[in-house]
Amino acid sequence: MPEITWEDPFCAEGNNCFRIGTDPHGNAYIAIAGQEDHYLTDTREALRTLIRDIKSGKADHLL
């Protein structure tokens, strides 16, 4: 398993909590808190783009 440093969980009321992590090799990870062994992974740049797109409203239609 990669050497992942997980951030504190991001939680909404009554919903699952998500965790974001990184490793020393430039990879980023997203998992449900408590299920970190089942993660999605991509580059840190891909994670940066995802976060910027969400912040700019490109995912608002999912709310």
Phi, psi and omega in degrees: 000142180296160177275088186261133172257112183269139172281166174300150181296147171259117187236149170245158182302124175071007182246171174297155176256138179254147177237142176245137180222166177223162174234171183290354184259010177088015179262153177238152185224145173229134180211163171280134180304132183091350179232039185296345178280354176240088187238162168262143180224148176198190179282162175297325178297320177296320177295317177303314180297316178301312181296316178298318179296319178296314180297330181277357175098005183292346179248010182301331181293347179275350182276000000 
